[in-house]
Amino acid sequence: MADEGIAVADRLSDLNCCIDFLDHAGKLIRVRSEVDPVFELAGIARQLEGAGCVLFEHVRGSRFPVLCGLLADRDTVGQLFGLPAPQVPFAIADAVGAWKKEPTAFAPRLLERAPANEVITAGPDLHALPIPQHALKDGGRYLDASLVVARNPLSGELNVSVHRLMVTGRDRLTFLIDPGRHLGEYVQIAEERGVALEVSICNGTGLASWFAAALPRLGDNKHHVAHHLIGRPLAMVRGQTVNVPAFATSQFVIEAEVLPGLREEEGPFGEVTGFYGGRDRRWVMQVKAITHREHPVLHTVLSGPEVWNTVGLTAEAAIYRALKARHPEVTAVFLPPGGCGFYQAVVQVDSPAPGTCQEILRDTFAAFRSLQRAVVVDRDVDIFDPVDVEWAITTRFNPDTGMLILPGEEGHILNPMVTMAEDGKSGTVTKVGMDATVPPGDEARFERVLYQPVELRDYDISGFTPR
Ligand SMILES: Cc1cc2nc3c(=O)[nH]c(=O)nc-3n(C[C@H](O)[C@H](O)[C@H](O)COP(=O)(O)O)c2cc1C
């Protein structure tokens, strides 16, 4: 499928094609003034968030531009996929399903030379890159939109995940590994063997590999999900100094190794929750080489809608399908921005049988473990509109009969409401479910006021432009 002259597969796998597409579609904002990567860039990006993708053309101290806001608006992501936004989660879930069914459907292509290593820098110098310092209390400059590719030391296969990486020197990074991550397992095995773990850090790879990396707990070769998403294999390029390939279309590749047994200070970092993730002694990477395109663009995200959308788009269809298998009355699932993408689900149902909603709430929590609040609403509620959902809670939720409280459940460690275990690696929280559906048999009392549907384009109206 082609749109604006650039095929979907190209705009999902190559950030340059994606930027060109957005430019043609009138969705690219160019900041031509020189901006300071320390605080100023993110300050501007925050004010422009949702208005379009922002290309910072001149970043002080670096030759390279920065792109931010690629994931801030779901309609834009939908346009890049060539799909209405609500279908994107299903495209991702279908790609996961196809990969699970046929994991070797696409033969991997390993190249010696590719766009990602058009330039091989003489000595690795992270300070030459326009890496921003985002929030005012961040502990340093952060690569926060980069994919870390590593080999499973047991199988030799690849895994890819997104990690925040703080620059602590020209060739040094500290970074965060949350509990349960494959990278954490690999580092632990390498440390037990007393060896470093080689990685390639890929920045600016495009949305197909981005979403594949953000899918948790899939394991070896999950980057093949990206192949299924675009319908052809994404090439990788051999490392210069590490035995780990990088995505061939990356804008920048930072080859590095995780140093065994070493921990250094990382954080604070303005997190997806809207709070700071604290400073602590965390894992360390030594950078061995940096390669990049001839004219690379550094990709960064702002913690907030960009991350909420990433989580929602990778999780919603999976939750929906898990629920639908047990409850045919479920019609849609949304992880709304007010729940930071991770913590709240709105589930829409059609005429549920009495008592079913409590089961649906339990199954929703089981389907996505970081959820802390779930709401079930009727078919007449727009689950994408927070006002409508709030209206349903206010007018249809009866705490005496519709509340589900689950104390002592597993919580997501970034949420400050989670009580952390002593080892700091996990935590618990009380989860709350709300049945905000019309009580069965009481439909007449809860009938929603409706007006005649009209097409405004058909009328001669001045002072108003229909969308
Ligand atoms: C923007 C963004 C930043 C992330 N930062 C981190 C991080 O710093 N540490 C971490 O452990 N997970 C982080 N994650 C989550 C993981 O990358 C993600 O869950 C991944 O799928 C884990 O892969 P795995 O299950 O194979 O370990 C981040 C995700 C996104 C989208």
The ligand as an ORCA input file, in Angstrom:
! r2SCAN-3c Opt
* xyz 0 1
  C      10.117      4.561     26.064
  C      10.339      3.307     26.862
  C      11.340      3.287     27.819
  C      11.581      2.142     28.562
  N      12.575      2.158     29.497
  C      12.857      1.036     30.179
  C      13.958      1.012     31.091
  O      14.668      1.998     31.277
  N      14.201     -0.149     31.750
  C      13.441     -1.279     31.565
  O      13.719     -2.316     32.164
  N      12.377     -1.277     30.726
  C      12.090     -0.150     30.006
  N      11.061     -0.138     29.111
  C      10.226     -1.344     28.954
  C      10.875     -2.424     28.132
  O      11.674     -1.927     27.097
  C       9.830     -3.345     27.495
  O       8.933     -3.812     28.455
  C      10.439     -4.501     26.765
  O       9.447     -5.142     26.027
  C      11.074     -5.520     27.679
  O      11.530     -6.600     26.893
  P      11.763     -8.046     27.521
  O      10.449     -8.526     28.076
  O      12.230     -8.865     26.378
  O      12.788     -7.907     28.581
  C      10.807      0.987     28.354
  C       9.804      0.991     27.382
  C       9.574      2.136     26.634
  C       8.513      2.101     25.576
*
